[in-house]
């Protein structure tokens, strides 16, 4: 949160200690980029994906947002520090050819008197109402030949927007749909004779609210956003037929996919301009990178974890080799593999459910288009894991019986306890069945005689085989050895952890160099080792997938694909839905990965744009934390690090940003960022991160 500001205070000397070359950035650019449209070429129309003048020439909106009229102050910001004419001239000198000028439904319908301290630098406006002060700003912009897009930002005056604010629909906060439309039509009628008021932006950042899902073409008057915008747009054209109608995308301006099937249609052709917004919080990849950890740090952590897991897998592999690769019974394999798949899927399913619930709260289109397919995939994977687990249990004899006793599947057939007592085979590695009595194989009689435990005590192999056979019989019967002969077992064939002792002896003990050792018998120890052999690769693959995402997330290809799918497709020529798309809001306070990638996208797609904001200060009533949660506080003036200018409304706040915006003004724009991201030789550390 920035320092508290008091309207009417003398502008601080923000230029102290700053290189004069830096202070001059912006003013010198006007000679290179005129951008201003001669009045005789107005009004504007649309032609395919472009906005054009009356002769059909391309007009690229290179705008800046000038807010204030939508706030509780009910006046455009900066009039307490500079005269309106000077502010308009400063906007033109910075190379902007249009301004998105915000207001609220409340301000238009109630027309309150503005506090004198908020227009202190314009004494002729002291005692003026909202509309009179707004007139003065529009007149100043027209005098500077700057195009104006009037924007209905909110119904109730205040700061926008958060998901718990009753401003998601075109009605709310005590104002009806008719109130909203009347305010838009009132403003259109008021400025219908002013050729510089070229467009009307009907609504700011629509989104779902309070369990109501905003639709597109649903024919429900209460929720059909398309119907409401078309109705209001036609009403505006009735009083201002030469205006363009700006219709903002759903989900805070992120989403235009519904128009593929049903583009907006007005009574007059060539009038619709779609608007989208974007901030680094609008993509998870940039939100995480900005507020939590850098993706390079995430990659380092994941690489370290994968290295540790790789070492463990190599150790397990070596141990299995020394144990002669004892393979799990088929039932054990299916149960283990199915359990890991189901368990991993449960985690993914939980994340998808959380994301689906979260996005459904304010944008069910994203929940349906992006999250639901992942949710379905997680469910299918979970079901697959459960099927494998159940099949393994069946093959393990947990649900089979013969002659009143539980059986066990070997090679696709059920073996009863009676069979096992007759010496039935137990499955092993490399073949469908391996006789139980051959699980412990020796190359010679001397090997059998010399087998010792770690302490050097001789082991009676025949006795061991008999113990293993007894354990096997108990498992087949579904019982654990106990005084009462009761208690269910797991799916491991044998009890005990003899294999663990053998593994230690053969890898780091006395027999680590001995060759020709027998295959270890399957027991609980090997069962646990087998779980690790499955689980660690599963976890490794998950980490590898996360590492790949961490590698891709900050790249230009990632943001290009996401924006193309959500709204960039509208710019493709030859479709019924083809229309101009205006990036009405975007901004940042740091020249990081997000900014470079996003500006490159705007340049390569030659998108019309409007930077947020011109004002260096804002009247707010809350703030967002790193998790996107909104915390209200009493209204106060805060400094805005995203702003174009410093608090004197003259000095450029971030020269690097002004240079990058300068590169976007040309049509077609060239993505020069990779060639010369920032003139560090002139601007030094102001180039940002």
C-alpha positions in Angstrom: 0.0 0.0 0.0 1.4 3.4 -1.0 1.7 6.5 1.2 -1.4 8.3 2.2 -2.0 11.3 -0.1 -3.9 14.4 0.6 -5.7 16.1 -2.4 -4.8 19.7 -2.8 -1.3 19.4 -1.4 1.5 21.1 -3.5 3.0 18.6 -5.8 6.2 17.1 -4.3 9.5 17.6 -6.0 9.8 14.1 -7.5 12.5 15.1 -10.0 15.2 15.7 -7.4 18.2 13.6 -8.2 16.9 12.3 -11.5 18.8 12.5 -14.7 17.3 15.3 -17.0 17.5 12.8 -19.9 15.1 10.6 -18.0 12.7 13.4 -17.2 12.5 14.3 -20.9 11.4 10.8 -22.0 7.9 11.0 -23.4 7.9 14.6 -24.6 10.5 13.9 -27.2 8.5 10.9 -28.6 5.7 13.0 -29.9 7.8 14.1 -32.9 8.2 10.4 -33.9 4.7 9.3 -33.4 1.8 11.6 -34.2 -1.0 9.1 -33.6 -3.6 11.9 -33.5 -6.5 11.5 -35.9 -7.6 14.6 -37.9 -11.1 15.6 -37.2 -12.1 15.4 -40.8 -11.4 11.6 -40.7 -13.9 11.0 -37.9 -16.2 9.2 -37.2 -14.7 5.7 -36.9 -15.9 2.4 -38.2 -14.7 -1.2 -38.0 -13.5 -3.3 -41.0 -12.7 -6.9 -40.1 -10.2 -6.9 -37.3 -9.3 -3.2 -37.6 -10.8 0.2 -36.5 -10.7 2.5 -39.5 -11.4 6.1 -40.2 -14.1 7.4 -42.6 -11.8 6.8 -45.6 -11.0 3.3 -44.6 -7.5 3.9 -43.2 -6.3 2.0 -40.1 -6.7 3.9 -36.8 -4.8 2.2 -34.0 -6.1 3.1 -30.5 -3.1 3.8 -28.3 -4.9 4.9 -25.2 -4.4 5.5 -21.6 -7.0 5.1 -18.8 -7.8 8.3 -16.9 -9.9 7.3 -13.9 -11.5 9.1 -11.0 -15.0 9.7 -12.3 -16.0 6.2 -11.1 -14.6 6.7 -7.6 -16.3 8.1 -4.6 -14.6 11.4 -5.4 -16.9 11.7 -8.5 -14.3 13.6 -10.4 -11.6 12.7 -12.9 -8.2 12.5 -11.1 -5.5 15.2 -11.2 -7.6 18.3 -11.3 -6.3 19.2 -7.8 -2.8 19.3 -9.1 -2.9 20.6 -12.7 -5.4 22.3 -15.0 -7.4 20.1 -17.3 -6.0 21.6 -20.4 -2.4 20.9 -19.2 -3.2 17.3 -18.3 -4.8 16.8 -21.8 -1.7 18.3 -23.5 0.6 16.1 -21.4 -1.3 13.0 -22.5 -0.9 14.0 -26.2 2.8 14.8 -25.6 3.3 11.3 -24.3 2.1 9.9 -27.6 -1.4 8.6 -26.6 -4.1 9.3 -29.1 -7.1 8.3 -27.0 -8.3 8.2 -23.4 -10.7 5.7 -21.7 -12.6 8.0 -19.4 -14.4 6.2 -16.5 -17.6 7.1 -14.8 -20.2 5.4 -12.6 -23.9 4.9 -12.9 -24.3 6.6 -9.6 -22.4 9.7 -10.7 -24.5 10.2 -13.8 -27.9 9.6 -12.2 -27.3 11.5 -9.0 -24.8 14.1 -10.4 -23.3 15.0 -7.0 -21.4 18.2 -6.3 -17.6 17.7 -6.3 -15.5 18.5 -3.3 -13.7 21.8 -4.0 -10.3 20.4 -2.8 -10.4 17.9 -5.7 -10.4 20.6 -8.3 -8.1 23.0 -6.5 -5.9 23.6 -9.6 -9.0 24.5 -11.6 -10.8 27.3 -9.7 -13.4 27.7 -12.4 -14.7 24.3 -11.5 -15.1 24.9 -7.7 -18.7 24.0 -6.8 -19.3 22.0 -10.1 -21.3 18.9 -10.3 -19.9 15.6 -11.6 -21.3 16.2 -15.1 -20.0 19.7 -15.3 -16.5 18.6 -14.2 -16.7 15.7 -16.6 -17.6 18.1 -19.4 -14.5 20.1 -18.7 -12.3 17.1 -19.0 -13.9 15.9 -22.3 -13.6 19.4 -23.7 -9.9 19.6 -22.8 -9.2 16.2 -24.5 -11.2 17.3 -27.6 -9.2 20.5 -27.8 -6.0 18.4 -27.7 -7.5 16.2 -30.5 -7.5 13.1 -28.3 -10.2 10.5 -28.9 -12.4 9.7 -25.9 -13.9 6.3 -25.1 -16.5 6.7 -22.3 -16.5 3.8 -19.9 -19.3 2.8 -17.5 -16.9 1.4 -14.9 -19.2 0.7 -11.9 -22.8 1.2 -10.8 -21.9 2.5 -7.3 -19.0 4.8 -7.1 -15.8 3.2 -5.7 -12.7 1.2 -6.6 -13.0 -1.8 -8.9 -12.9 -4.8 -8.8 -13.0 -7.9 -6.6 -15.0 -11.1 -6.8 -17.0 -10.2 -3.7 -18.1 -6.8 -5.1 -21.7 -6.6 -6.3 -20.5 -5.2 -9.7 -20.2 -8.3 -11.7 -23.4 -7.9 -13.6 -24.6 -4.7 -15.3 -27.0 -4.3 -12.5 -26.4 -4.4 -8.7 -25.2 -2.3 -5.8 -28.7 -0.8 -5.6 -29.0 0.0 -9.3 -31.3 -1.8 -11.8 -30.5 -2.8 -15.4 -32.6 0.1 -16.5 -30.6 2.5 -14.3 -27.4 1.2 -15.9 -28.7 1.6 -19.4 -30.1 5.0 -18.7 -26.7 6.2 -17.5 -25.0 4.9 -20.7 -27.6 6.5 -23.0 -27.5 9.7 -21.0 -23.7 10.0 -21.6 -24.1 9.1 -25.2 -26.8 11.7 -25.8 -24.8 14.3 -23.9 -21.7 14.0 -26.1 -23.4 13.0 -29.4 -22.3 16.2 -31.0 -18.7 15.9 -30.0 -16.8 14.1 -32.8 -13.9 13.3 -30.4 -16.2 11.0 -28.3 -15.7 8.1 -30.6 -16.9 5.1 -28.6 -18.9 4.0 -25.6 -17.5 1.2 -23.4 -20.7 -0.2 -22.0 -19.5 -2.1 -18.9 -16.3 -2.8 -17.1 -15.0 -6.3 -16.2 -18.3 -8.4 -16.0 -18.1 -11.6 -14.1 -20.2 -14.2 -12.2 -21.4 -13.1 -8.7 -23.2 -14.5 -5.7 -23.9 -17.9 -7.4 -25.3 -16.3 -10.5 -23.6 -17.4 -13.7 -23.3 -14.8 -16.5 -24.4 -16.3 -19.8 -23.8 -15.4 -23.5 -26.8 -15.9 -25.8 -28.8 -17.8 -23.2 -31.9 -15.6 -23.7 -32.3 -15.2 -20.0 -32.8 -11.4 -19.4 -31.3 -11.7 -15.9 -28.1 -13.3 -16.9 -27.6 -13.0 -20.7 -24.7 -10.5 -21.0 -24.9 -10.6 -24.8 -28.5 -9.6 -24.8 -27.9 -6.8 -22.3 -25.0 -5.4 -24.3 -26.9 -5.6 -27.6 -29.9 -3.9 -26.1 -27.8 -1.1 -24.6 -25.6 -0.7 -27.6 -28.6 -0.3 -29.9 -30.0 2.3 -27.5 -26.8 4.2 -27.7 -26.8 4.1 -31.5 -30.3 5.6 -31.4 -28.9 8.8 -29.9 -25.3 8.6 -31.2 -25.3 6.7 -34.5 -21.7 7.5 -35.3 -20.3 5.9 -32.1 -18.5 2.6 -31.8 -19.8 0.2 -29.2 -17.3 -1.5 -27.0 -18.3 -4.8 -25.5 -16.0 -6.2 -22.9 -15.2 -9.9 -22.5 -16.6 -12.0 -19.7 -14.6 -13.0 -16.6 -13.1 -9.6 -15.8 -12.4 -9.1 -19.5 -10.4 -12.3 -20.0 -12.9 -14.4 -22.0 -14.2 -14.1 -25.5 -14.6 -17.8 -26.5 -18.4 -17.7 -26.4 -18.5 -15.4 -29.4 -17.2 -18.1 -31.7 -20.7 -19.4 -31.9 -22.7 -16.2 -31.2 -21.0 -12.9 -32.1 -22.7 -9.7 -30.9 -24.9 -8.1 -33.5 -26.2 -4.5 -33.5 -28.7 -2.7 -35.6 -26.0 -0.8 -37.4 -23.1 -2.7 -39.0 -19.3 -2.2 -38.4 -19.8 -0.8 -34.9 -18.7 -3.6 -32.5 -15.3 -3.5 -30.8 -14.5 -6.2 -28.3 -12.5 -5.3 -25.2 -10.2 -7.5 -23.1 -8.1 -6.8 -20.0 -4.9 -8.4 -18.7 -2.8 -8.2 -15.7 -0.1 -10.5 -14.4 -2.7 -11.8 -11.8 -4.9 -13.1 -14.7 -2.6 -16.0 -15.5 -1.5 -18.5 -12.8 1.9 -18.7 -14.3 2.6 -15.0 -13.9 0.6 -14.7 -10.6 2.8 -17.4 -9.0 6.0 -16.0 -10.4 5.1 -12.4 -9.2 3.7 -13.1 -5.7 5.4 -16.3 -4.5 8.5 -17.9 -6.1 10.3 -17.3 -9.3 10.0 -20.2 -11.8 13.8 -20.5 -11.9 13.8 -21.2 -8.1 11.0 -23.7 -8.5 13.0 -25.5 -11.2 16.0 -25.6 -8.9 14.0 -27.2 -6.1 12.4 -29.7 -8.4 15.7 -30.6 -10.0 17.2 -31.2 -6.6 14.3 -33.4 -5.5 14.5 -35.4 -8.8 18.2 -35.9 -8.3 17.7 -37.4 -4.8 14.9 -39.6 -6.1 17.1 -40.8 -9.0 19.8 -41.8 -6.5 17.3 -43.7 -4.5 16.0 -45.5 -7.7 19.5 -46.5 -8.6 20.1 -47.9 -5.1 16.8 -49.8 -5.3 17.7 -51.1 -8.8 21.1 -52.3 -7.5 19.4 -54.0 -4.5 16.9 -55.8 -6.8 19.7 -56.9 -9.0 21.6 -58.4 -6.1 18.4 -60.1 -5.0 18.1 -61.7 -8.5 15.1 -59.5 -9.5 12.4 -61.3 -7.5 9.1 -60.2 -9.2 5.9 -59.5 -7.4 2.9 -61.9 -7.8 0.5 -60.6 -10.4 -2.1 -59.7 -7.8 0.4 -57.7 -5.7 1.6 -55.9 -8.8 -1.9 -54.9 -9.8 -2.9 -53.8 -6.3 0.3 -51.8 -5.9 0.2 -50.1 -9.3 -3.5 -49.4 -9.0 -3.1 -47.9 -5.5 -0.4 -45.5 -6.6 -2.4 -44.4 -9.6 -5.6 -43.9 -7.6 -3.7 -42.1 -4.8 -2.0 -39.7 -7.2 -5.3 -39.2 -9.0 -6.9 -38.3 -5.7 -4.4 -35.5 -5.2 -4.9 -34.2 -8.8 -8.7 -34.6 -8.3 -8.6 -32.5 -5.2 -6.6 -29.7 -6.9 -9.0 -29.7 -9.9 -12.1 -29.7 -7.6 -10.7 -26.7 -5.7 -9.9 -24.9 -9.0 -13.3 -25.7 -10.4 -15.1 -24.4 -7.3 -12.9 -21.2 -7.3 -13.4 -20.3 -10.9 -17.1 -21.2 -10.8 -17.4 -18.5 -8.2 -16.6 -15.7 -10.7 -16.1 -17.3 -14.1 -17.8 -20.5 -14.9 -16.6 -20.3 -18.5 -13.0 -20.9 -17.4 -14.2 -23.6 -15.1 -16.0 -25.3 -18.0 -13.5 -24.7 -20.8 -10.2 -25.2 -18.9 -10.8 -26.9 -15.5 -13.5 -29.4 -16.3 -11.5 -31.4 -18.9 -8.7 -31.8 -16.3 -11.3 -32.8 -13.7 -12.7 -35.5 -16.0 -9.2 -36.8 -16.8 -8.5 -37.1 -13.0 -11.7 -39.0 -12.4 -11.0 -41.4 -15.3 -7.5 -41.9 -14.0 -8.8 -42.6 -10.5 -11.3 -45.1 -11.8 -8.5 -46.8 -13.8 -6.5 -47.1 -10.6 -9.5 -48.5 -8.6 -10.1 -51.1 -11.4 -6.5 -52.2 -11.3 -6.6 -52.4 -7.5 -9.8 -54.4 -7.5 -8.5 -56.8 -10.2 -5.4 -57.3 -8.1 -7.4 -58.1 -5.0 -9.5 -60.6 -7.0 -6.4 -62.2 -8.4 -4.9 -62.3 -5.0 -7.8 -64.4 -3.8 -9.3 -61.8 -1.5 -12.7 -62.2 -3.2 -12.4 -65.8 -4.4 -13.1 -69.1 -2.7 -12.9 -72.8 -3.3 -14.2 -75.5 -1.0 -15.1 -72.8 1.5 -11.6 -71.4 1.7 -10.0 -68.3 0.1 -7.9 -68.8 -2.9 -5.2 -67.1 -4.8 -4.7 -66.4 -8.5 -1.6 -67.8 -10.1 -1.2 -67.3 -13.8 -4.8 -66.5 -14.3 -6.3 -69.5 -12.3 -7.4 -69.8 -8.7 -5.4 -71.9 -6.4 -6.9 -73.1 -3.2 -5.3 -73.8 0.1 -5.5 -77.5 -0.6 -3.6 -76.9 -3.8 -0.9 -75.0 -2.0 -0.4 -77.7 0.5 0.3 -80.0 -2.4 3.1 -77.8 -3.5 1.3 -75.4 -5.9 3.6 -73.1 -7.7 4.1 -69.4 -6.7 4.5 -66.9 -9.5 8.0 -65.5 -9.9 10.1 -63.3 -12.2 10.4 -64.3 -15.8 7.7 -66.9 -16.0 4.1 -67.4 -15.2 4.8 -69.8 -12.3 7.8 -70.6 -10.3 7.7 -73.5 -7.8 7.7 -72.3 -4.2 10.3 -74.8 -3.2 12.6 -73.3 -5.9 12.3 -69.7 -4.7 15.6 -70.3 -2.9 17.9 -71.7 -5.5 21.6 -72.3 -5.1 24.3 -72.9 -7.6 25.7 -75.8 -5.6 25.3 -77.7 -2.4 28.2 -75.8 -0.9 26.2 -72.5 -1.3 23.4 -74.0 0.6 25.6 -75.2 3.4 27.5 -71.9 3.6 24.5 -69.5 3.7 24.8 -67.4 6.8 22.9 -64.5 8.3 24.6 -61.1 9.0 25.8 -62.2 12.4 27.5 -65.3 10.9 25.0 -67.8 12.2 24.2 -70.7 9.9 20.7 -70.7 8.4 18.8 -74.0 7.9 17.5 -73.6 4.4 15.1 -76.5 4.6 13.6 -75.0 7.7 13.4 -71.6 6.0 11.5 -73.1 3.1 9.1 -74.8 5.4 8.5 -71.5 7.2 7.9 -69.8 3.9 5.5 -72.5 2.9 3.7 -72.1 6.1 3.4 -68.4 5.6 2.2 -69.0 2.1 -0.5 -71.3 3.3 -1.6 -68.7 5.8 -1.8 -66.1 3.1 -3.7 -68.3 0.8 -6.2 -68.9 3.6 -6.5 -65.1 4.2 -5.1 -65.4 7.7 -2.2 -64.1 9.7 -0.4 -66.4 11.9 -1.7 -65.9 15.4 -2.8 -67.7 18.5 -6.4 -67.7 17.3 -5.5 -68.1 13.6 -7.5 -65.0 12.7 -6.9 -61.5 11.2 -6.9 -60.4 7.6 -3.6 -60.1 5.7 -2.6 -57.7 3.0 -1.7 -58.8 -0.5 1.9 -59.8 0.2 2.5 -63.6 -0.1 4.9 -64.1 2.8 5.3 -62.7 6.2 8.6 -61.4 7.5 11.4 -59.2 6.2 14.1 -61.7 5.4 14.6 -60.1 2.0 15.7 -56.9 3.7 18.4 -58.7 5.6 19.5 -60.4 2.4 19.5 -57.0 0.5 21.7 -55.4 3.1 24.1 -58.4 3.2 24.4 -58.6 -0.6 24.8 -54.8 -1.2 26.9 -53.5 1.7 27.6 -56.7 3.7 29.8 -59.7 3.4 28.3 -60.9 0.2 28.5 -57.7 -1.8 31.0 -59.3 -4.2 29.6 -62.8 -4.2 28.2 -64.1 -7.4 25.7 -66.9 -8.2 23.5 -66.1 -5.2 20.0 -67.4 -5.1 16.9 -65.4 -5.8 15.4 -63.9 -2.6 12.0 -65.3 -1.5 9.0 -62.9 -1.8 8.0 -61.5 1.6 6.8 -58.3 3.3 10.2 -56.7 2.9 10.2 -57.2 -0.8 6.6 -56.0 -0.9 7.7 -52.7 0.8 10.6 -52.4 -1.6 8.2 -53.1 -4.5 6.0 -50.2 -3.3 9.1 -47.9 -3.4 10.0 -49.2 -6.9 6.5 -48.1 -8.1 5.9 -45.0 -6.0 9.3 -43.3 -6.4 9.1 -43.4 -10.3 5.5 -42.1 -10.0 6.6 -39.2 -7.8 9.6 -38.6 -10.1 7.2 -38.4 -13.1 5.0 -35.9 -11.3 8.0 -33.8 -10.4 9.2 -34.0 -14.0 5.9 -32.8 -15.2 6.0 -29.9 -12.7 9.5 -29.1 -13.8 8.4 -29.0 -17.4 5.6 -26.6 -16.5 8.0 -24.5 -14.6 10.2 -24.4 -17.7 7.3 -23.5 -20.0 5.3 -21.2 -17.7 7.5 -18.0 -18.1 8.0 -18.4 -21.9 6.3 -16.4 -24.6 4.9 -19.5 -26.2 2.9 -20.2 -23.1 1.2 -16.8 -22.9 0.8 -16.7 -26.7 -1.2 -20.0 -26.6 -3.3 -19.0 -23.7 -4.3 -15.6 -25.1 -4.9 -16.9 -28.6 -7.3 -19.5 -27.2 -9.2 -16.9 -25.1 -9.5 -13.9 -27.4 -6.7 -13.7 -29.9 -8.7 -15.9 -32.3 -11.2 -13.0 -32.8 -8.5 -11.2 -34.9 -8.3 -14.0 -37.4 -9.7 -12.8 -40.8 -12.5 -14.3 -42.6 -14.8 -15.5 -39.8 -18.3 -14.3 -38.8 -16.9 -13.3 -35.4 -13.9 -11.4 -36.7 -13.7 -8.0 -35.1 -11.3 -5.5 -33.6 -10.1 -6.5 -30.1 -9.0 -3.7 -27.8 -6.7 -4.4 -24.8 -8.5 -1.8 -22.7 -6.5 -2.4 -19.5 -3.1 -3.7 -18.8 -0.2 -2.4 -16.6 2.6 -3.2 -14.3 5.2 -1.6 -12.1 8.1 -3.8 -13.1 9.7 -4.7 -16.3 9.8 -8.4 -15.8 9.0 -11.6 -17.8 5.3 -10.9 -17.8 5.6 -7.4 -19.2 8.2 -8.4 -21.9 6.1 -11.4 -23.1 2.8 -9.5 -23.0 4.1 -6.4 -24.9 5.6 -8.7 -27.5 2.2 -10.4 -27.9 0.4 -7.1 -28.4 3.1 -6.1 -30.9 3.0 -9.3 -32.9 -0.8 -9.3 -33.0 -0.9 -5.6 -33.7 -3.6 -5.1 -31.0 -5.2 -1.8 -30.1 -4.5 -1.0 -26.5 -5.2 1.2 -23.5 -2.6 1.4 -20.6 -3.8 1.5 -17.0 -3.5 4.1 -15.5 -2.6 7.7 -16.3 -3.2 8.8 -12.6 -0.4 8.4 -10.1 -2.9 8.2 -7.2 -6.2 6.5 -6.5 -8.9 6.6 -3.9 -9.3 3.0 -2.6 -11.3 1.2 0.0 -9.3 -2.0 0.2 -6.4 -4.1 -1.2 -5.6 -7.6 -2.5 -3.2 -9.8 -0.8 -0.8 -12.3 -2.6 -3.6 -14.9 -2.7 -6.0 -12.6 -4.4 -8.2 -12.1 -1.3 -9.7 -8.6 -0.8 -9.3 -6.8 2.4 -11.4 -3.6 2.9 -10.2 -0.5 4.7 -11.5 3.0 5.1 -11.2 5.1 1.9 -7.9 6.7 1.5 -5.6 8.0 -1.3 -2.9 5.6 -2.3 0.0 6.0 -4.8 -0.2 3.8 -7.9 3.1 2.3 -9.0 1.5 1.3 -12.3 0.9 4.9 -13.3 2.4 6.7 -16.3 3.3 9.8 -14.3 4.7 10.8 -10.9 2.6 12.7 -8.4 3.1 16.0 -10.1 1.3 14.7 -13.2 4.2 15.7 -15.4 7.2 13.6 -14.7 7.4 10.1 -16.3 7.4 7.5 -13.6 9.1 4.7 -15.5 11.0 5.7 -18.7 11.4 2.0 -19.7 7.6 1.6 -19.8 7.2 4.7 -21.9 9.7 3.4 -24.4 8.0 0.1 -24.6 4.6 1.7 -25.1 6.2 3.8 -27.8 7.1 0.6 -29.7 3.5 -0.5 -29.6 2.1 2.7 -31.3 3.2 1.9 -34.8 1.0 -0.2 -37.1 2.0 -2.8 -37.7 4.0 -2.8 -34.5 7.4 -4.5 -34.5 8.3 -6.7 -31.6 11.6 -4.9 -30.9 11.8 -6.0 -27.2 14.2 -8.9 -27.9 16.5 -6.6 -29.9 16.6 -3.7 -27.5 14.6 -4.3 -24.3 15.5 -1.0 -22.7 18.0 1.7 -23.3 20.1 1.0 -20.2 22.9 3.2 -21.3 20.5 6.1 -20.9 18.0 4.9 -18.3 20.2 2.7 -16.1 18.4 0.9 -13.3 15.1 2.4 -14.3 14.8 -0.4 -16.8 13.6 -2.5 -13.9 13.9 -6.3 -13.4 
